[in-house]
Amino acid sequence: MAQITPFHGTYFDQSTVGDIRNVVAPPYDVISAAEQQALYDRHPQNIIRLELGLDQPGDGPANNRYTRAASTLREWLRTGALQREQQPALYYHTIDYVAPGGASEGPKKTLKGFLATVQLEDFGSGHIYPHEDTRAAAKSDRLNLLESCGANFSPIWSLYSDPQGEIISRLDQAVKGVAPRIDFPDDAGFRQRLWAVTDEAIVRHIVEGMTSKPLFIADGHHRYETALNYRRLRREQAGGHGPQPHDRVLMLLGALEDPGLTVLPTHRVLTTPTPTLAQVKTALKAAFDFHDFPYGTATETDTRRRFIERLRRQGATTTMYGLAVRGTDSYVVLELKGEQRPADGSARERLDVSILQQQVITKLCPTQQELEAMLYTKDDDEALNWVRQGKGTAALLLNPTKVSEVQAVAAAGDRMPHKSTYFFPKPLTGLVINVMEE
């Protein structure tokens, strides 16, 4: 079902650009304005100049960050800063990392996957499933860039089911004893490695092994929908018969069952005026039981640790949320009452994030303005600290959505609420890119 294709990847020539860590970047959608400028300053050939260019005074239709990205791409290809693979390849990629653990660091893990181009399929085909809603502004930006450059700089991250781990096992064997093309610690200290696998027999085995597997998009919904829009535009403009480069898109493919896969929750932090803790409890008492964790100056750190441990441990089997309200020296665990659980609802309706929206957010943020003022973070401590520092008025902590829940929602043809999942760690931009040649 998933039609994957080895491709002639384009990659930075380290003999020209130097240390690879200075020219790669995080995905565009997690880069702040300050981080964007820092990446510009880090290296004259950092991928940020292609992926997320800076606006300049006097920009217009003929000269803007998209046209500058296109001319920069051509220049780097001409000078050899970027090289194109001579043989079609699949790119085996591993990331050794430490999973965030909230109040304490989590375990060491290794995420494994491979980069390939994948045949675009309309949603509803039964081959490729989204799981989250998208927003128009982000898709417009990505389409402008794709139209100008004709290249995928960031991979879409998708997951397939492989309980026996046969695909990754074959790739592990293929690179055993082979030095990776890329091997470096990134800014977070995670070890990034990448191998180009060109052996025709191995590549054919992987391609054939993937044909029966539907794909579930983990991260990159905007990029995927942009690729569909770009394909439609190119077909309208150029027509043509047979497979075309714009029919495929760059993906990082990994197994749903990979023990190295981490899904982080996305916490909500309210910034508009919030009721007192007593008023919040009154508003929510019909649906929740409350477990208080009061603290003083000397006990706050230990209390926070116990509060988060309780949320994680019991939240693995029941619906629970963490709450902190500004001006209150107590953390509170909200436990959904048994009769409030939607046992007969859809996969989407049973999600913790959906229940939070219906049972909590609608009561504390009844207006669209209040919803749009909400902040998001994947970090437990950051959410709680924002409340203590006055940046937020209340924090709502969630437990992570399970991968099986993502799969169930997507397979049902449904979409999860905005900011439901944060798959971790995000693949870097610039390790290998897909330049289309038409």
N, C-alpha and C positions, 0 to 999 in steps of 0.2 A: 504493500500500500504506500509506503514511503519510498519515493523514487530519489535516491541519493546518487550523486555523481562526483567522482574525483575531479579536481580542477587545477589549473595552473595558478597556484597562489602567488600573490605579490607580497614581498616581505622586505624589510629594511636590511641593507647590506651593512653589516657591522664594521667591515673594514673601511667603510665610507663615513658612517654616522657615529661610530664609536659605541659606547656602552648602550645596549638596547634599553635599559631601564629609563634612560633619559628621553627616549622618543615615543614610548607607549603612554597610554592614559587610561583612566577609568572610563566606563561607559558615559556618554554625554549627559544622560539624564540624572546622574548623581553628582555632577560637577557644579560647584558653586561658582559665583562670579570671581571670588578671590582665587579659587583653585584654577579656574580657567586662565587667569592672568599669570599665575605661578607656572603653569605648564608652558605658556608662551615664552616666559623668561628662562625656562630650564634649558631649552635647546632650540636652535633655529629650525630644526626639522622634526619637532615633536608633532605627533599625529593630530594634536588639537587643532592645528592650522587647517586640516582637512575636515575633521569631524565636527568641530564647534568653533568656527571662526569668529573673530571679533568684528562688531560693527564699527564703521568709521564715519566721520563727518563727510557729508556729500554723497553718501551711498545712494544709488538709484538702480533702475532696471539693468543698466549696462555694466555697472561696477558695484559689486556688493560682496558679502562674505561667501556667497555660493559661487560666484564667478571667480573670486580669488582662490577658493579651494580647488576649482577645476584647473586653473592655470598653474597653481602650485603642484598639483598632482602630476601634470604633464612635465613640469620642470624636474621634479624628483625622479621621474622615470627616465628622462633624457640624460640626466647627470649620473645616473646609477645609484643614487641614494636608495631607490626602490628597485628591486630585481624581480623578474618573473620566473617562476619555476619552469624548467625545461620539460619535465614530464608531468602529466596529471597525477595528483597525489591526494591522499587523505592525510590530515594532520592530527596526529595523536597528541593530546594535551592533558597534562596533569597539574594540579595545584595542591601543594602541601600547605596546610593552614591550621590555625587554631580557631575553633568555633567560638564566637562570642558566647559568654555565659552569664550575662547580666552582672550581678554583683561579684562574680568570680569568673575567671576564664574557663572556657569549656575544653573539651578534649581535642587532641591533635587528630586531624583527618586528612585524607587525600581525595580530592574530587577528580574523577576521570571522565574523559569524553574525547570526541574527535570532531574536527572541522571538515565540512563538506558543503557542496552546494546541493540544494534540495529543490525538486520540482514544485513550483507554486501550485496550490490547490485552493479553490474557493472554499470557504467555510461551509459546512454542510455536506461535503463530499464523503465524509467518513474517514478521511485520511489524515487531516491535520485539524486539531482542535484548539481553539482559544479557551482561556478561562477567565479573563478579566475584560472589563469595558475599557474603551479608549476615548481620547479627547481630540477634538478636531484640530486645535492649534498645533499640537505636537506633530500630527500627521502632515500638516501643511509645511512645516519647517523641514521635515525629513524628505518630503517629496521634492521640494526645491533643491535640496542638496543632491538627491539621487538624479534628478534631471540634469543638473549641471555637470556632475562628475561621472555618472555611469559606473558607480562602484559601491560595494558594500564595505564600509570600514569597520563596523561593529557586527559581530555575529548575533543572530537570534538564538536564544538558548531554548532547546526543545528536549523533551524526554520521551523515551520509548520503554516498553516493558521487556525485560530480559532476565527472568528470575535466575537462570543458570549463569548469567554473566558471560555468555559465549562470545559476544562481539568484543568486549573489552579484553577478555582473556586472549583472543587472537591477536589483538593489537599489542598487548603486553609481550607476547611471545615474539612478535615481529621486531620489536625495538630492544629486546634483551641483549645487553652487551654493546649496544650502539649509543654513542654519545649523542645527546640531544642537540639539535640546532640552536635552541634557545634554552638557557639555564641560568636563572638569576633570582635573587630575592627582591621582591617589589617593595614599595614604600611601606606596606604593612608588615613586611618581614615574611610574606608568603613566598614559597619557592615555586616559580613558574618554569615549566619545562614543555618543550614542543619538539616533536619529531615529524619529518616528512616521510610518509610511507608510500613508496612508489612501486613496490613489487606487484606485478600484475595479478598473480594468483591470489595474494592476500587481499588486494583491493577488490577483486571480483568476489571473493568469499564474503567480504563485509557488505558489499552492495547487494548481493543476493540474500544475505541473512537479514537485511533490513526491509526487504520488499513486502513482508507480511506484517510489518509493524506500523500501526498508526502513531502519530506524533502529537504530543501535548506541549503547547508552547508554555514554557516556564517564565521567560522574560524576553521582552521585545515585541509585544503585541503591536505597538505603533509602527515599528519597522516592518513587520510582516504585512500589515494592512497597507502601508506605503508601497511595499513591493508589488502588491496586487494592483494598486492604482497605477503604478509606473508601467506594469505590464499592459494594462488596458490602454494607456496613453500611447505606448510604443506601437501597439497593434493598430491603433487608429491612425498613427502618423505614417508608419512604414509598411503596414500590411505584412506580407511575407508568409512563407509556408515552412512547415517543419519546425523543429526545436530552435529557439533563439536564446541568446544569453540572458535576456530580460525575463525568460520563463523560469529562471532559477534564482535562489537567494542563499546567501551564506548563513550557515547554522553551525552551532556547537551542539552536538548530540550526545546525550548521556542517558544512563539507565535510571528508571524510576527507583529501582531497588539498590542503587549505589549507596553503600554505607557512608560514603564521603559527601553525600548530598545533605545540605542543611537548609531548612526553611525557617526564617525568623519571623516573628510577629511584627506588625506595624502598629505601634501604640498611637493613641489619639491624645492630644493635649489641647484643651480648650483655652481660648484667650479672651473670650468675652465674659462679662460678669456672670458668676456662677452662684447658685444658692449656697447657704452654709451646709456643713456636713449633715446637721440635723434635718435640714429641709430636703437634702438629697435622699436621705434614708426614708423620709416620709413619702417622697415621690416614687421611690422604687420598692417599698416594702411589700407590695402585693406580689412581686415577682422574685424577690431575692431575700436570702438570709445573709446576715452580716457578721463578719469575724473581724474584730478590732485588734489593732496592733499599736497601742499607745507607746510613745517614747519621750524621753527627755534629751537634753543636749548630750549627755554622756552615753546614752544607750541607742541613739538614732542609727548608727552604723550597724550594730548587731540586730536591731529590730528590723531594719530594711532587709537584711540578709534572710531572716526567718520568714518575713512577709513574702519575699519572692520565692523562697523555697516552697512554702505552702501553696502558693499560686501554681507553681510548676508541677509539684508532686500530685496534688489532688486534681489539678486541671487537666491531667492526662486522661482522666476517666469521666470527668463531669465538666459542665460549663461554669467557668469561674473567671472573674475579672479582678484586677487590682485597681484601687482608687486612692488618690491623694487629692485633697482640697486645700487650696492656699489658706494659710492662717490657722490650720488645724494640726496639732502635734499627734497625729495618728494616721496610720495606714489602715485601709479596710479592704478585706477580700469580700467580693460580692459572689455569692453562690446561688445559681439559678435553682428555684424550687422545682421539685420533680414534676409537679403537674403543669409547669410552664414549658417543659421541653417538648418541642414539636416532633414527636416520635414518628408521626405519619406524614411529615412534610417532605418536600423535595430535598435533594442533596444540598442545594443552595440554602434553603430555609433552615436546615439543621446546623449550618456553620456557626461557629462562635461569633464571627464578625457580623453575620446577618442578624443574629439574636441581639448583639450589642446595639446594632443600628435601630432595631425595632423597639427594644425594651429599655434602652438607656439614652442613646443619642437623641432620639426624637423628643424625649422629655426634657433633656438638659439643653438642647440646641434646637428649639422649635422653628427658627427662621433660617432662610437660605443664607443670610448674611453671617449668622453665627456658624453655620456649617463651613462656609468658605474661609472663615477666619481660623479654622482649626489647623494645628500643626501636627506633623507626623515624624516619628522617629522609630528606629528599630532597637534602640538602646534603652534598657530598663532604667539605668541610672540617669541618663540624659533626660528622659521624660519626667522623672521625679525631681531632678535638680531644677528643671525649668519652672516647676511650681514653687519650689523653695526660693528661687531667685526672683520670682515675680514675672517671669516671661510668660508663664501660663497661669491660669486660674484653677485648673483641675487637670489631672492626668488619669487616663484610663488605660491600664495595661492588659494586653491580651496574651493568651498562649498561642504558639504557632499553629497555623493550619497544617494538617497532616497531608503528605503527598497523596495518599489514597483519597482524601477528600477532594483535592484539586482534580484528580483523575475522574472521580465520580461526577463532579459538576460539569466538567468539560464533555465527558462522554454522553451526558444527558442533553447536550446542546444548550446549556445554560451558561451564564457569565457570573463570576463572583463580583461582589461589591468592590468599589474602588479601594485601592490600598489594602488588599486582603493578604497578600503574600509578599515576602522578600526572600527570593532564592539567593543563597550565599555559598561561596564568594562569587561576585560578579566577574565574568571573563573580561580581561583587559582588551582595549582597542589598540590595534597596531601590531599584534603578533603575526598575523597573516590577513591579507585583505583580498577581496574578490573584485578585480577590475574587469568589467565586461568589455568584450571586443566584438563589435557588430559590423 
